Amino acid sequence: MSNADITRELVISPATTKTHVSRALTKLGARDRAHLVALAYQHGLVDPA
C-alpha cells in the first residue's frame, strides 16, 4: 500500500503514516517496503490470498 492508502485505511495523518513506516524499517532492519512485506510473509503475519 502507498502511504496515502495506509493513511486512509487507518484514518491517521500522513505524517504519522510516514513515521510508522520509517520506524518499522529501522526496527526490523528492512532495506525497503518490499523487504517489510517479505518479512511479514516469512513470519506468518499475513496470509497469501
PQR file of N, CA, C, O and H, with PARSE charges and radii, in Angstrom:
ATOM      1  N   MET A   1       0.838  -1.187   0.000 -0.4000 1.5000
ATOM      2  CA  MET A   1       0.000   0.000   0.000 -0.0000 2.0000
ATOM      3  C   MET A   1       0.880   1.246   0.000  0.5500 1.7000
ATOM      4  O   MET A   1       1.984   1.244   0.543 -0.5500 1.4000
ATOM      5  N   SER A   2       0.386   2.278  -0.600 -0.4000 1.5000
ATOM      6  CA  SER A   2       1.097   3.551  -0.560 -0.0000 2.0000
ATOM      7  C   SER A   2       0.835   4.228   0.781  0.5500 1.7000
ATOM      8  O   SER A   2      -0.057   3.826   1.528 -0.5500 1.4000
ATOM      9  H   SER A   2      -0.511   2.280  -1.041  0.4000 1.0000
ATOM     10  N   ASN A   3       1.617   5.254   1.074 -0.4000 1.5000
ATOM     11  CA  ASN A   3       1.377   6.000   2.307 -0.0000 2.0000
ATOM     12  C   ASN A   3      -0.039   6.567   2.317  0.5500 1.7000
ATOM     13  O   ASN A   3      -0.703   6.562   3.354 -0.5500 1.4000
ATOM     14  H   ASN A   3       2.341   5.581   0.467  0.4000 1.0000
ATOM     15  N   ALA A   4      -0.505   7.057   1.166 -0.4000 1.5000
ATOM     16  CA  ALA A   4      -1.863   7.614   1.088 -0.0000 2.0000
ATOM     17  C   ALA A   4      -2.907   6.540   1.371  0.5500 1.7000
ATOM     18  O   ALA A   4      -3.893   6.810   2.057 -0.5500 1.4000
ATOM     19  H   ALA A   4       0.034   7.061   0.324  0.4000 1.0000
ATOM     20  N   ASP A   5      -2.712   5.333   0.859 -0.4000 1.5000
ATOM     21  CA  ASP A   5      -3.640   4.230   1.118 -0.0000 2.0000
ATOM     22  C   ASP A   5      -3.663   3.880   2.603  0.5500 1.7000
ATOM     23  O   ASP A   5      -4.732   3.685   3.182 -0.5500 1.4000
ATOM     24  H   ASP A   5      -1.911   5.113   0.302  0.4000 1.0000
ATOM     25  N   ILE A   6      -2.500   3.802   3.211 -0.4000 1.5000
ATOM     26  CA  ILE A   6      -2.406   3.477   4.640 -0.0000 2.0000
ATOM     27  C   ILE A   6      -3.083   4.564   5.462  0.5500 1.7000
ATOM     28  O   ILE A   6      -3.818   4.271   6.405 -0.5500 1.4000
ATOM     29  H   ILE A   6      -1.632   3.960   2.741  0.4000 1.0000
ATOM     30  N   THR A   7      -2.834   5.817   5.103 -0.4000 1.5000
ATOM     31  CA  THR A   7      -3.433   6.956   5.816 -0.0000 2.0000
ATOM     32  C   THR A   7      -4.948   6.856   5.800  0.5500 1.7000
ATOM     33  O   THR A   7      -5.594   7.021   6.835 -0.5500 1.4000
ATOM     34  H   THR A   7      -2.237   6.055   4.337  0.4000 1.0000
ATOM     35  N   ARG A   8      -5.521   6.587   4.628 -0.4000 1.5000
ATOM     36  CA  ARG A   8      -6.987   6.464   4.514 -0.0000 2.0000
ATOM     37  C   ARG A   8      -7.504   5.261   5.283  0.5500 1.7000
ATOM     38  O   ARG A   8      -8.512   5.355   5.982 -0.5500 1.4000
ATOM     39  H   ARG A   8      -4.996   6.453   3.787  0.4000 1.0000
ATOM     40  N   GLU A   9      -6.817   4.125   5.159 -0.4000 1.5000
ATOM     41  CA  GLU A   9      -7.276   2.885   5.804 -0.0000 2.0000
ATOM     42  C   GLU A   9      -7.269   2.996   7.324  0.5500 1.7000
ATOM     43  O   GLU A   9      -8.207   2.550   7.986 -0.5500 1.4000
ATOM     44  H   GLU A   9      -5.998   4.048   4.591  0.4000 1.0000
ATOM     45  N   LEU A  10      -6.221   3.586   7.873 -0.4000 1.5000
ATOM     46  CA  LEU A  10      -6.081   3.668   9.330 -0.0000 2.0000
ATOM     47  C   LEU A  10      -6.627   4.964   9.926  0.5500 1.7000
ATOM     48  O   LEU A  10      -6.667   5.127  11.145 -0.5500 1.4000
ATOM     49  H   LEU A  10      -5.460   3.949   7.336  0.4000 1.0000
ATOM     50  N   VAL A  11      -7.042   5.875   9.066 -0.4000 1.5000
ATOM     51  CA  VAL A  11      -7.565   7.185   9.478 -0.0000 2.0000
ATOM     52  C   VAL A  11      -6.570   7.883  10.413  0.5500 1.7000
ATOM     53  O   VAL A  11      -6.895   8.262  11.538 -0.5500 1.4000
ATOM     54  H   VAL A  11      -7.009   5.744   8.075  0.4000 1.0000
ATOM     55  N   ILE A  12      -5.343   8.037   9.896 -0.4000 1.5000
ATOM     56  CA  ILE A  12      -4.287   8.746  10.610 -0.0000 2.0000
ATOM     57  C   ILE A  12      -3.695   9.783   9.664  0.5500 1.7000
ATOM     58  O   ILE A  12      -3.985   9.780   8.468 -0.5500 1.4000
ATOM     59  H   ILE A  12      -5.079   7.729   8.982  0.4000 1.0000
ATOM     60  N   SER A  13      -2.880  10.652  10.195 -0.4000 1.5000
ATOM     61  CA  SER A  13      -2.295  11.700   9.352 -0.0000 2.0000
ATOM     62  C   SER A  13      -1.189  11.126   8.477  0.5500 1.7000
ATOM     63  O   SER A  13      -0.598  10.099   8.812 -0.5500 1.4000
ATOM     64  H   SER A  13      -2.644  10.655  11.167  0.4000 1.0000
ATOM     65  N   PRO A  14      -0.907  11.792   7.348 -0.5600 1.5000
ATOM     66  CA  PRO A  14       0.194  11.348   6.505  0.2800 2.0000
ATOM     67  C   PRO A  14       1.533  11.329   7.247  0.5500 1.7000
ATOM     68  O   PRO A  14       2.358  10.446   7.011 -0.5500 1.4000
ATOM     69  N   ALA A  15       1.754  12.294   8.137 -0.4000 1.5000
ATOM     70  CA  ALA A  15       2.999  12.328   8.908 -0.0000 2.0000
ATOM     71  C   ALA A  15       3.113  11.113   9.818  0.5500 1.7000
ATOM     72  O   ALA A  15       4.193  10.540   9.959 -0.5500 1.4000
ATOM     73  H   ALA A  15       1.084  13.012   8.329  0.4000 1.0000
ATOM     74  N   THR A  16       2.009  10.721  10.433 -0.4000 1.5000
ATOM     75  CA  THR A  16       2.011   9.542  11.306 -0.0000 2.0000
ATOM     76  C   THR A  16       2.304   8.283  10.497  0.5500 1.7000
ATOM     77  O   THR A  16       3.039   7.404  10.948 -0.5500 1.4000
ATOM     78  H   THR A  16       1.131  11.187  10.318  0.4000 1.0000
ATOM     79  N   THR A  17       1.732   8.203   9.312 -0.4000 1.5000
ATOM     80  CA  THR A  17       1.988   7.062   8.431 -0.0000 2.0000
ATOM     81  C   THR A  17       3.470   6.964   8.105  0.5500 1.7000
ATOM     82  O   THR A  17       4.068   5.895   8.223 -0.5500 1.4000
ATOM     83  H   THR A  17       1.135   8.917   8.946  0.4000 1.0000
ATOM     84  N   LYS A  18       4.061   8.081   7.695 -0.4000 1.5000
ATOM     85  CA  LYS A  18       5.488   8.087   7.358 -0.0000 2.0000
ATOM     86  C   LYS A  18       6.335   7.666   8.551  0.5500 1.7000
ATOM     87  O   LYS A  18       7.294   6.909   8.403 -0.5500 1.4000
ATOM     88  H   LYS A  18       3.576   8.950   7.600  0.4000 1.0000
ATOM     89  N   THR A  19       5.979   8.157   9.732 -0.4000 1.5000
ATOM     90  CA  THR A  19       6.721   7.818  10.944 -0.0000 2.0000
ATOM     91  C   THR A  19       6.648   6.320  11.221  0.5500 1.7000
ATOM     92  O   THR A  19       7.667   5.696  11.514 -0.5500 1.4000
ATOM     93  H   THR A  19       5.200   8.773   9.853  0.4000 1.0000
ATOM     94  N   HIS A  20       5.457   5.739  11.132 -0.4000 1.5000
ATOM     95  CA  HIS A  20       5.299   4.307  11.408 -0.0000 2.0000
ATOM     96  C   HIS A  20       6.071   3.454  10.403  0.5500 1.7000
ATOM     97  O   HIS A  20       6.740   2.494  10.787 -0.5500 1.4000
ATOM     98  H   HIS A  20       4.628   6.246  10.894  0.4000 1.0000
ATOM     99  N   VAL A  21       5.982   3.799   9.125 -0.4000 1.5000
ATOM    100  CA  VAL A  21       6.706   3.026   8.106 -0.0000 2.0000
ATOM    101  C   VAL A  21       8.208   3.139   8.347  0.5500 1.7000
ATOM    102  O   VAL A  21       8.925   2.140   8.289 -0.5500 1.4000
ATOM    103  H   VAL A  21       5.439   4.579   8.813  0.4000 1.0000
ATOM    104  N   SER A  22       8.677   4.337   8.613 -0.4000 1.5000
ATOM    105  CA  SER A  22      10.103   4.558   8.851 -0.0000 2.0000
ATOM    106  C   SER A  22      10.599   3.773  10.061  0.5500 1.7000
ATOM    107  O   SER A  22      11.663   3.155  10.017 -0.5500 1.4000
ATOM    108  H   SER A  22       8.095   5.149   8.660  0.4000 1.0000
ATOM    109  N   ARG A  23       9.833   3.800  11.125 -0.4000 1.5000
ATOM    110  CA  ARG A  23      10.241   3.075  12.340 -0.0000 2.0000
ATOM    111  C   ARG A  23      10.221   1.570  12.134  0.5500 1.7000
ATOM    112  O   ARG A  23      11.077   0.862  12.663 -0.5500 1.4000
ATOM    113  H   ARG A  23       8.968   4.302  11.161  0.4000 1.0000
ATOM    114  N   ALA A  24       9.246   1.070  11.366 -0.4000 1.5000
ATOM    115  CA  ALA A  24       9.205  -0.364  11.072 -0.0000 2.0000
ATOM    116  C   ALA A  24      10.441  -0.769  10.281  0.5500 1.7000
ATOM    117  O   ALA A  24      11.051  -1.801  10.563 -0.5500 1.4000
ATOM    118  H   ALA A  24       8.550   1.646  10.937  0.4000 1.0000
ATOM    119  N   LEU A  25      10.815   0.040   9.289 -0.4000 1.5000
ATOM    120  CA  LEU A  25      12.017  -0.240   8.502 -0.0000 2.0000
ATOM    121  C   LEU A  25      13.248  -0.300   9.399  0.5500 1.7000
ATOM    122  O   LEU A  25      14.063  -1.216   9.291 -0.5500 1.4000
ATOM    123  H   LEU A  25      10.320   0.878   9.060  0.4000 1.0000
ATOM    124  N   THR A  26      13.374   0.682  10.282 -0.4000 1.5000
ATOM    125  CA  THR A  26      14.544   0.754  11.169 -0.0000 2.0000
ATOM    126  C   THR A  26      14.574  -0.400  12.156  0.5500 1.7000
ATOM    127  O   THR A  26      15.595  -1.072  12.299 -0.5500 1.4000
ATOM    128  H   THR A  26      12.711   1.426  10.370  0.4000 1.0000
ATOM    129  N   LYS A  27      13.463  -0.634  12.833 -0.4000 1.5000
ATOM    130  CA  LYS A  27      13.431  -1.659  13.878 -0.0000 2.0000
ATOM    131  C   LYS A  27      13.628  -3.066  13.333  0.5500 1.7000
ATOM    132  O   LYS A  27      14.203  -3.923  14.006 -0.5500 1.4000
ATOM    133  H   LYS A  27      12.633  -0.089  12.717  0.4000 1.0000
ATOM    134  N   LEU A  28      13.153  -3.306  12.114 -0.4000 1.5000
ATOM    135  CA  LEU A  28      13.264  -4.638  11.542 -0.0000 2.0000
ATOM    136  C   LEU A  28      14.475  -4.796  10.637  0.5500 1.7000
ATOM    137  O   LEU A  28      14.739  -5.885  10.128 -0.5500 1.4000
ATOM    138  H   LEU A  28      12.686  -2.610  11.568  0.4000 1.0000
ATOM    139  N   GLY A  29      15.206  -3.713  10.440 -0.4000 1.5000
ATOM    140  CA  GLY A  29      16.394  -3.775   9.601 -0.0000 2.0000
ATOM    141  C   GLY A  29      16.074  -4.047   8.147  0.5500 1.7000
ATOM    142  O   GLY A  29      16.870  -4.650   7.427 -0.5500 1.4000
ATOM    143  H   GLY A  29      14.991  -2.828  10.855  0.4000 1.0000
ATOM    144  N   ALA A  30      14.904  -3.598   7.717 -0.4000 1.5000
ATOM    145  CA  ALA A  30      14.488  -3.836   6.334 -0.0000 2.0000
ATOM    146  C   ALA A  30      15.109  -2.799   5.408  0.5500 1.7000
ATOM    147  O   ALA A  30      15.302  -1.645   5.790 -0.5500 1.4000
ATOM    148  H   ALA A  30      14.258  -3.108   8.302  0.4000 1.0000
ATOM    149  N   ARG A  31      15.418  -3.222   4.188 -0.4000 1.5000
ATOM    150  CA  ARG A  31      16.010  -2.333   3.190 -0.0000 2.0000
ATOM    151  C   ARG A  31      14.980  -1.367   2.620  0.5500 1.7000
ATOM    152  O   ARG A  31      15.279  -0.203   2.353 -0.5500 1.4000
ATOM    153  H   ARG A  31      15.261  -4.160   3.878  0.4000 1.0000
ATOM    154  N   ASP A  32      13.748  -1.877   2.436 -0.4000 1.5000
ATOM    155  CA  ASP A  32      12.697  -1.080   1.819 -0.0000 2.0000
ATOM    156  C   ASP A  32      11.344  -1.703   2.171  0.5500 1.7000
ATOM    157  O   ASP A  32      11.273  -2.688   2.905 -0.5500 1.4000
ATOM    158  H   ASP A  32      13.505  -2.822   2.653  0.4000 1.0000
ATOM    159  N   ARG A  33      10.289  -1.118   1.642 -0.4000 1.5000
ATOM    160  CA  ARG A  33       8.937  -1.598   1.951 -0.0000 2.0000
ATOM    161  C   ARG A  33       8.719  -3.029   1.461  0.5500 1.7000
ATOM    162  O   ARG A  33       8.039  -3.817   2.118 -0.5500 1.4000
ATOM    163  H   ARG A  33      10.347  -0.317   1.046  0.4000 1.0000
ATOM    164  N   ALA A  34       9.295  -3.360   0.311 -0.4000 1.5000
ATOM    165  CA  ALA A  34       9.153  -4.720  -0.217 -0.0000 2.0000
ATOM    166  C   ALA A  34       9.769  -5.731   0.750  0.5500 1.7000
ATOM    167  O   ALA A  34       9.239  -6.827   0.933 -0.5500 1.4000
ATOM    168  H   ALA A  34       9.847  -2.720  -0.222  0.4000 1.0000
ATOM    169  N   HIS A  35      10.881  -5.359   1.360 -0.4000 1.5000
ATOM    170  CA  HIS A  35      11.525  -6.234   2.341 -0.0000 2.0000
ATOM    171  C   HIS A  35      10.622  -6.391   3.566  0.5500 1.7000
ATOM    172  O   HIS A  35      10.554  -7.478   4.140 -0.5500 1.4000
ATOM    173  H   HIS A  35      11.312  -4.469   1.211  0.4000 1.0000
ATOM    174  N   LEU A  36       9.932  -5.330   3.973 -0.4000 1.5000
ATOM    175  CA  LEU A  36       8.980  -5.433   5.087 -0.0000 2.0000
ATOM    176  C   LEU A  36       7.889  -6.450   4.764  0.5500 1.7000
ATOM    177  O   LEU A  36       7.509  -7.256   5.614 -0.5500 1.4000
ATOM    178  H   LEU A  36       9.987  -4.448   3.506  0.4000 1.0000
ATOM    179  N   VAL A  37       7.392  -6.408   3.537 -0.4000 1.5000
ATOM    180  CA  VAL A  37       6.351  -7.358   3.120 -0.0000 2.0000
ATOM    181  C   VAL A  37       6.896  -8.781   3.162  0.5500 1.7000
ATOM    182  O   VAL A  37       6.222  -9.690   3.646 -0.5500 1.4000
ATOM    183  H   VAL A  37       7.700  -5.753   2.847  0.4000 1.0000
ATOM    184  N   ALA A  38       8.106  -8.977   2.659 -0.4000 1.5000
ATOM    185  CA  ALA A  38       8.715 -10.310   2.685 -0.0000 2.0000
ATOM    186  C   ALA A  38       8.862 -10.808   4.115  0.5500 1.7000
ATOM    187  O   ALA A  38       8.583 -11.974   4.394 -0.5500 1.4000
ATOM    188  H   ALA A  38       8.654  -8.239   2.265  0.4000 1.0000
ATOM    189  N   LEU A  39       9.289  -9.955   5.009 -0.4000 1.5000
ATOM    190  CA  LEU A  39       9.427 -10.339   6.420 -0.0000 2.0000
ATOM    191  C   LEU A  39       8.068 -10.707   7.022  0.5500 1.7000
ATOM    192  O   LEU A  39       7.966 -11.659   7.796 -0.5500 1.4000
ATOM    193  H   LEU A  39       9.516  -9.008   4.782  0.4000 1.0000
ATOM    194  N   ALA A  40       7.042  -9.961   6.671 -0.4000 1.5000
ATOM    195  CA  ALA A  40       5.693 -10.256   7.178 -0.0000 2.0000
ATOM    196  C   ALA A  40       5.242 -11.647   6.729  0.5500 1.7000
ATOM    197  O   ALA A  40       4.675 -12.399   7.523 -0.5500 1.4000
ATOM    198  H   ALA A  40       7.124  -9.188   6.042  0.4000 1.0000
ATOM    199  N   TYR A  41       5.488 -11.996   5.464 -0.4000 1.5000
ATOM    200  CA  TYR A  41       5.140 -13.327   4.968 -0.0000 2.0000
ATOM    201  C   TYR A  41       5.960 -14.406   5.667  0.5500 1.7000
ATOM    202  O   TYR A  41       5.418 -15.442   6.051 -0.5500 1.4000
ATOM    203  H   TYR A  41       5.948 -11.385   4.819  0.4000 1.0000
ATOM    204  N   GLN A  42       7.243 -14.177   5.831 -0.4000 1.5000
ATOM    205  CA  GLN A  42       8.125 -15.163   6.458 -0.0000 2.0000
ATOM    206  C   GLN A  42       7.711 -15.472   7.883  0.5500 1.7000
ATOM    207  O   GLN A  42       7.884 -16.597   8.352 -0.5500 1.4000
ATOM    208  H   GLN A  42       7.683 -13.335   5.518  0.4000 1.0000
ATOM    209  N   HIS A  43       7.167 -14.484   8.573 -0.4000 1.5000
ATOM    210  CA  HIS A  43       6.817 -14.656   9.972 -0.0000 2.0000
ATOM    211  C   HIS A  43       5.326 -14.914  10.192  0.5500 1.7000
ATOM    212  O   HIS A  43       4.846 -14.894  11.325 -0.5500 1.4000
ATOM    213  H   HIS A  43       7.026 -13.570   8.192  0.4000 1.0000
ATOM    214  N   GLY A  44       4.603 -15.155   9.102 -0.4000 1.5000
ATOM    215  CA  GLY A  44       3.196 -15.525   9.207 -0.0000 2.0000
ATOM    216  C   GLY A  44       2.276 -14.393   9.631  0.5500 1.7000
ATOM    217  O   GLY A  44       1.193 -14.641  10.161 -0.5500 1.4000
ATOM    218  H   GLY A  44       4.993 -15.171   8.182  0.4000 1.0000
ATOM    219  N   LEU A  45       2.688 -13.168   9.406 -0.4000 1.5000
ATOM    220  CA  LEU A  45       1.847 -12.029   9.806 -0.0000 2.0000
ATOM    221  C   LEU A  45       0.779 -11.719   8.771  0.5500 1.7000
ATOM    222  O   LEU A  45      -0.214 -11.061   9.082 -0.5500 1.4000
ATOM    223  H   LEU A  45       3.567 -12.967   8.975  0.4000 1.0000
ATOM    224  N   VAL A  46       0.969 -12.180   7.560 -0.4000 1.5000
ATOM    225  CA  VAL A  46      -0.021 -12.022   6.502 -0.0000 2.0000
ATOM    226  C   VAL A  46      -0.243 -13.367   5.829  0.5500 1.7000
ATOM    227  O   VAL A  46       0.650 -14.214   5.801 -0.5500 1.4000
ATOM    228  H   VAL A  46       1.776 -12.715   7.308  0.4000 1.0000
ATOM    229  N   ASP A  47      -1.424 -13.553   5.295 -0.4000 1.5000
ATOM    230  CA  ASP A  47      -1.790 -14.799   4.644 -0.0000 2.0000
ATOM    231  C   ASP A  47      -1.877 -14.552   3.143  0.5500 1.7000
ATOM    232  O   ASP A  47      -2.674 -13.723   2.703 -0.5500 1.4000
ATOM    233  H   ASP A  47      -2.150 -12.865   5.318  0.4000 1.0000
ATOM    234  N   PRO A  48      -1.072 -15.257   2.349 -0.5600 1.5000
ATOM    235  CA  PRO A  48      -1.150 -15.050   0.904  0.2800 2.0000
ATOM    236  C   PRO A  48      -2.522 -15.473   0.391  0.5500 1.7000
ATOM    237  O   PRO A  48      -2.943 -16.616   0.565 -0.5500 1.4000
ATOM    238  N   ALA A  49      -3.201 -14.540  -0.235 -0.4000 1.5000
ATOM    239  CA  ALA A  49      -4.565 -14.838  -0.718 -0.0000 2.0000
ATOM    240  C   ALA A  49      -4.599 -14.983  -2.223  0.5500 1.7000
ATOM    241  O   ALA A  49      -5.660 -15.233  -2.795 -0.5500 1.4000
ATOM    242  H   ALA A  49      -2.859 -13.611  -0.376  0.4000 1.0000
TER
END
